[in-house]
Amino acid sequence: MVSTGGTSLKDDIMRLYQPVHLLAGTPGRILDLTKKGICMLADKLLAPEFQPSVEQLIRYLPASRQLLLFSATFPVTVKDFKQKYLPRPYVINLMDELTLKGITQYYAFVEERQK
């Protein structure tokens, strides 16, 4: 189920009375649903503009919980989140296997306005 702002909160709540295996949505909408006691965290948007909402959502989770974090990239925000919220993470990093011998990879950090 996808739940985002701009759609009816009431409709989303009604849909959640049916079995939902995965809820994806904007942090703000998931926070709205969580505050109403309707759902628990099912999304992990770590962009800086969503971080406060995600951190609020995590506070609603029980102390004994399982958080799963999947990321195709490993930016600082993912690393910081992992260190803060995943006490004993199991990490699978395939990046070393993607680089062929004799090839050196470089990256440059550029701000959004420089892209």
Beta strands, then each sheet from edge to edge (+ up, - down):
strand 1: 2-3
strand 2: 24-25
sheet 1: 1+ 2+
end
